[in-house]
Amino acid sequence: MADRIPRIRLSSGHSMPMLGVGTYSCSKLNEVGNAVRTAVQIGYRYIDTTSTYETEQEIGVTIKQLIKEGRIKREELFIVTKVSGQCHEPEHVEPACLTSLEALNMDYIDLYLIHFPLANVDQERTQSTVTDYLDTWRAMEKLVDKGLVKSIGVSNFNQQQLERILAMDGLKHKPANNQVEITPCPSQDKLLQYSLQNGISTTGCGPFGAPGQTYMSKDSPDCLEHPTIVNIANKYGKSATQVILRWGIQRGYAVVPKGTNPFCLVQNMDIFNFQLSTDDMESMLALDEGYKVNQEQSQSQTQNVK
């Protein structure tokens, strides 16, 4: 089923599947390992993580075993991880990457992202620093030159922050990807169109509004229960989650919903046998209220604009 997933050509020359599996908040023993094993067997090839999720090692062990069993080859996978905010200083970027590579038990990372534009002194992000992400980016470029990563990008960056990178003197490797929260409520259409026009691919995380996550406020919109989306889902004989994922694919960005439940993993994959009409696409776009579920991410996008 892996060949059913369309791919996005990155500015780096590599390509990225448009559907992946997120591993955020997988704290139970073997939870992420079992999910990755199931996902790969179903046909997923894009696995998204970061050092702060503390899932890299379990992902690495699982993938190593799958390769040993002959179920997958490393080059068939697209592994994404991120440099955390407390490692933004240029001298810390390569050691952070090497630590992730060791945990994943891999020779290279397919896509390495700056997790947030805001640097912090600790993993809990209790205090920010003045480290400029432009300096971090220069260190990221060296990872590509050394063959440690195939492509580099950013996460939770807004348009102004992307513009600063693109305008850097001596820019060698432009951002290949920007991973941001995209749901029908914050559709991020302006940012998406800017990125498309400038050759930066986009990945939408938390596509369903991150239901059940602790950082959700009580007034967070429920995309999965919205009458417009429910009606569209009924029209196509699909679920609300499938309609939201299909909407993202048709808008031209990759989607990485968190997936640990085997049924949900199969359901999320079953989105390539239908197409939303133009009217349905526009109806969902009209739901945008500009509300972002992850307020911490939203706040980080106001920092270091300069």
PyMOL commands that set and color helices and strands:
alter all, ss='L'
color gray80, all
select helices_A, chain A and resi 2-4+31-42+51-53+56-68+74-76+85-87+90-104+133-145+159-166+189-197+223-225+227-236+240-251+262-269+278-285+295-300
alter helices_A, ss='H'
color red, helices_A
select strands_A, chain A and resi 7-9+15-17+20-22+46-48+78-83+109-114+149-155+177-181+201-205+254-256
alter strands_A, ss='S'
color yellow, strands_A
deselect
rebuild
show_as cartoon
